[in-house]
Amino acid sequence: MTHTTFWHTTDDAGRLHVHHWQPAGGSHATLLVTHGMAEHGGRYQALGQALATAGIEVYAVDLRGHGLSIQDGRAGHFADTDGWNLVIEDLRSLNHHIRCTGPQGPLFMLGHGLGSYLVMSYLMQYSCSVQGALLSGPIYLRTTLRYRLARLLARLEHLRQGGQGHSRLLHALIFTPLRRSVPRHQGRHGWLSSHPASVESYSQDPLCGFPCTNQLWLDVFEGLQRITPRQNLQQISHSLPLLLLGGEQDALHKGTRLLNLASVLRDSGKHCVDVKLYAGMRHELHNERQSGRVFRDIIAWIGQHSPPTQQSPSPTEML
């Protein structure tokens, strides 16, 4: 197994940093990982190594405004305008690049946290470009009072501070309940994982935990508005295999809202929606003590949906 990195040029001439884990003896499938908010693709090293050892090629991109893809010091900022659409097109472009230069086996996508919503939005346009998708830590989104307040506050703070401003009020509204879900001695980021070493690694990483801009929050709420209506989920191919992954102790959903999302997807006509819930685990399954269980389940699920005889569509057929 080898780990390398490269730079991918986007359609608007931006540059994205990409991690690549390649099996030693050839691969039978490929996984493209989309990380969560205020982190980066390098934090998926354990996942990349485990899957590559099992013959699955793994790519993990640093999204715009994240990781080494941060430009001009603007961490937590997709773009001045149209950020959500630009990120979706980045994923399409990278998917096409992998298809043209990498292995020709089936390609899957995995999105974690914010990345899970980006993948869902991507699938509404480009379901035919992947053989399946894995969603880590998503929830069924409802227009709750706190959600409406956060969206309104993002708009007001954007007017007050500008798109590149950072709202402490908005940050507190969203993250304070998550931090209070675990004992104080476990730290501000203890809700991410029950594994102290993983939490400490996140806390000490200069490319993690930064505040996001008002414009990014507006981009996120715009994206969530697209995937929240049940009728919009009809745009995702009904035959596309989906795997929802979550920890029962994830403060975002406690398992319940993840199961609600699975029900909504099934009700929208999806034929293959699988769910894996893990007792004692929190938000970042890939950084838990028992992450090996999660990796084995991912490997098995990808294997189940990518038989050796399966032929993948060509890049031109997909996009």
C-alpha positions in Angstrom: 0.0 0.0 0.0 1.3 3.5 -0.9 0.1 6.9 0.1 0.7 9.9 -2.2 -0.8 13.3 -2.7 -1.5 15.4 -5.8 -3.1 18.7 -6.9 -6.3 18.7 -8.9 -7.2 21.7 -11.0 -10.9 22.6 -10.8 -13.0 23.9 -13.7 -12.5 27.5 -12.5 -8.7 27.1 -12.2 -8.6 26.5 -8.5 -6.4 23.9 -6.9 -7.5 21.1 -4.6 -5.1 18.9 -2.5 -6.0 15.2 -2.8 -4.7 12.2 -0.7 -4.4 8.9 -2.6 -4.0 5.4 -0.9 -3.2 2.8 -3.5 -3.3 -1.0 -2.9 0.0 -2.8 -3.5 -1.5 -5.6 -5.7 -4.1 -3.7 -7.7 -7.6 -2.7 -6.8 -11.1 -4.0 -7.3 -13.0 -0.8 -6.4 -12.4 2.9 -5.7 -13.7 5.2 -2.9 -13.8 9.0 -3.1 -14.0 10.6 0.4 -15.6 14.0 1.1 -14.7 15.2 4.6 -16.7 17.3 7.1 -16.6 20.9 8.1 -13.4 22.4 9.5 -11.2 19.4 8.9 -9.4 17.8 5.9 -8.8 14.7 3.9 -5.6 13.7 5.8 -7.7 12.8 8.8 -9.0 9.7 6.9 -5.6 8.1 6.9 -6.7 5.1 8.9 -9.6 4.5 6.6 -7.5 4.9 3.5 -4.9 2.4 4.8 -7.4 -0.2 5.9 -9.3 -0.1 2.6 -6.2 0.0 0.5 -5.0 -3.1 2.3 -8.2 -4.8 1.3 -7.8 -3.8 -2.4 -9.9 -0.7 -2.5 -8.2 2.5 -3.9 -9.1 5.6 -1.8 -9.0 9.3 -2.7 -9.7 11.9 0.0 -10.0 15.5 -1.2 -9.4 18.7 0.8 -12.5 20.8 -0.1 -12.3 24.4 -1.0 -11.3 26.5 2.1 -10.1 23.3 3.9 -6.8 21.6 4.5 -4.0 22.4 2.1 -6.6 23.7 -0.4 -7.0 26.9 1.7 -6.1 29.8 -0.5 -5.1 33.3 0.6 -5.5 32.3 4.2 -9.3 32.0 3.8 -10.0 29.0 5.9 -13.7 27.9 6.1 -14.7 29.7 2.9 -15.9 28.0 -0.2 -16.2 31.0 -2.5 -17.5 34.6 -2.4 -20.6 33.4 -4.4 -22.2 30.1 -5.4 -19.9 28.1 -3.1 -22.2 25.0 -2.8 -22.5 24.6 -6.6 -18.7 25.1 -7.1 -18.0 22.3 -4.6 -20.4 20.0 -6.3 -18.7 20.6 -9.6 -15.3 20.1 -7.9 -16.5 16.6 -7.0 -17.8 15.9 -10.5 -14.5 17.1 -12.0 -12.4 15.0 -9.5 -14.7 12.0 -10.2 -14.0 12.4 -13.9 -10.2 12.7 -13.3 -10.2 9.5 -11.3 -12.1 7.7 -14.0 -9.7 8.9 -16.7 -6.5 8.3 -14.8 -7.2 5.6 -12.2 -8.5 2.1 -12.1 -11.6 1.2 -14.1 -13.5 -0.7 -11.5 -16.6 0.5 -9.7 -16.4 3.9 -8.0 -18.1 4.7 -4.7 -18.4 8.0 -2.7 -18.3 8.5 1.0 -19.3 11.7 2.6 -18.9 12.5 6.3 -20.8 15.2 8.2 -21.1 18.2 5.9 -19.6 15.9 3.3 -22.6 13.6 3.5 -24.9 16.4 2.5 -22.6 17.4 -0.3 -22.6 13.8 -1.6 -26.4 13.8 -1.4 -26.6 17.0 -3.4 -24.1 15.6 -5.9 -26.2 12.4 -6.3 -29.2 14.5 -7.2 -27.3 15.5 -10.4 -24.8 12.8 -11.0 -26.1 9.5 -9.6 -25.0 7.7 -12.7 -21.3 8.5 -12.0 -21.0 6.2 -9.0 -21.9 2.6 -8.1 -23.0 3.5 -4.6 -22.7 6.0 -1.8 -21.9 5.9 1.9 -23.2 8.6 4.2 -21.5 9.0 7.6 -23.2 10.9 10.3 -26.1 12.4 8.3 -29.4 13.3 9.8 -33.0 13.8 8.6 -33.2 17.6 8.3 -36.2 19.3 9.6 -37.1 23.0 9.8 -36.8 23.1 13.6 -36.8 26.4 15.4 -33.1 26.2 16.0 -32.5 25.5 12.3 -34.6 28.5 11.2 -32.9 30.7 13.8 -29.5 29.6 12.5 -30.4 30.3 8.9 -31.8 33.7 9.8 -28.8 34.6 11.9 -26.5 33.6 9.0 -28.2 36.1 6.8 -28.2 38.9 9.4 -24.5 38.3 10.2 -23.7 38.3 6.5 -25.3 41.7 6.2 -23.6 43.0 9.4 -20.1 41.5 8.9 -19.9 40.6 5.2 -19.4 37.3 3.6 -15.9 36.8 5.0 -16.8 37.7 8.5 -17.0 35.1 11.3 -20.1 35.1 13.5 -19.4 34.0 17.1 -23.2 34.0 17.7 -23.8 31.6 14.9 -20.9 29.4 15.9 -22.2 29.2 19.4 -25.8 28.5 18.4 -24.8 25.5 16.3 -21.9 24.0 18.3 -22.7 24.8 22.0 -25.3 22.0 22.3 -22.9 19.5 20.7 -20.1 20.4 23.2 -22.5 20.2 26.1 -23.5 16.7 25.1 -20.3 15.3 26.7 -18.7 15.9 30.1 -16.7 19.1 30.2 -13.4 17.3 31.0 -13.5 15.7 27.6 -12.9 19.0 26.0 -14.6 21.3 23.4 -14.3 18.6 20.7 -15.2 15.6 22.8 -18.5 15.1 21.0 -16.5 14.1 17.9 -15.1 10.8 19.3 -15.0 8.8 22.5 -11.3 8.2 21.8 -9.3 10.8 23.7 -6.3 10.5 21.4 -8.5 11.3 18.3 -10.0 14.3 20.1 -6.6 15.6 21.1 -5.3 15.1 17.5 -8.2 17.2 16.2 -7.7 19.9 18.9 -3.9 20.2 18.1 -4.3 20.2 14.3 -4.0 23.8 12.9 -6.1 22.7 10.0 -9.1 21.7 12.1 -11.7 23.5 14.2 -11.4 26.9 12.6 -14.5 29.1 12.4 -16.2 29.2 9.0 -17.2 32.4 7.2 -20.7 33.8 7.0 -20.7 33.1 3.3 -19.9 29.4 3.9 -22.8 29.1 6.3 -25.1 30.7 3.7 -23.8 28.2 1.2 -24.5 25.3 3.6 -28.0 26.4 4.3 -28.7 26.8 0.6 -27.5 23.3 0.0 -29.5 21.9 2.9 -32.6 23.5 1.5 -32.1 21.6 -1.7 -31.9 18.2 -0.1 -34.4 18.6 2.7 -37.7 18.4 0.6 -38.6 14.8 0.2 -39.6 15.4 -3.5 -36.1 16.5 -4.3 -34.7 13.2 -3.1 -36.5 11.6 -6.0 -33.7 13.0 -8.2 -31.3 10.4 -6.7 -31.4 7.2 -8.7 -33.8 4.7 -7.0 -31.5 1.8 -7.8 -28.3 3.4 -6.3 -27.1 1.4 -3.2 -26.8 3.7 -0.1 -25.2 2.9 3.2 -25.9 5.2 6.2 -23.4 5.0 9.0 -23.7 6.5 12.5 -22.8 6.3 16.1 -25.6 5.8 18.6 -23.8 8.4 20.8 -23.5 11.0 18.0 -24.9 14.2 19.5 -26.2 15.2 16.1 -28.7 12.4 15.8 -28.4 9.8 18.7 -29.2 7.3 16.0 -32.9 8.3 15.7 -32.6 11.1 13.1 -30.3 8.9 11.0 -32.9 6.2 11.0 -35.5 8.8 10.1 -33.4 9.7 7.0 -33.2 6.1 6.0 -37.0 5.9 6.2 -37.4 9.1 4.1 -35.0 7.7 1.5 -36.9 4.4 1.3 -40.2 6.3 1.1 -38.8 8.3 -1.8 -38.4 5.0 -3.8 -34.8 4.0 -3.0 -34.5 0.2 -3.4 -31.3 -0.4 -1.4 -30.8 1.7 1.7 -28.7 0.0 4.4 -28.0 1.3 7.9 -25.2 0.6 10.3 -25.5 2.0 13.9 -22.6 1.5 16.3 -23.1 1.4 20.1 -20.9 3.7 22.1 -19.5 5.6 19.1 -19.9 9.3 18.5 -19.7 11.5 15.3 -16.4 10.4 13.7 -16.7 6.7 13.4 -13.4 6.5 11.5 -11.6 8.0 14.5 -13.2 5.8 17.2 -11.4 3.2 19.3 -13.3 0.4 17.4 -13.0 2.0 14.0 -11.8 -1.4 12.7 -15.4 -2.7 12.9 -16.5 0.2 10.8 -13.8 -0.3 8.2 -14.7 -4.0 8.0 -18.3 -3.2 7.4 -17.4 -0.6 4.7 -15.2 -3.1 3.0 -17.8 -5.8 3.0 -20.5 -3.4 1.8 -18.4 -2.2 -1.1 -17.5 -5.8 -2.0 -21.2 -6.7 -1.9 -22.0 -4.0 -4.5 -19.0 -4.3 -6.7 -18.7 -7.9 -8.0 -15.5 -8.6 -10.0 -17.4 -9.0 -13.2 -19.1 -5.6 -12.9 -18.3 -3.2 -15.7 -18.2 0.5 -14.9 -19.5 3.1 -17.3 -16.9 5.2 -19.1 -16.3 8.8 -18.1 -18.2 10.1 -21.1 -21.2 7.9 -20.4 -21.4 9.1 -16.8 -20.9 12.8 -17.1 
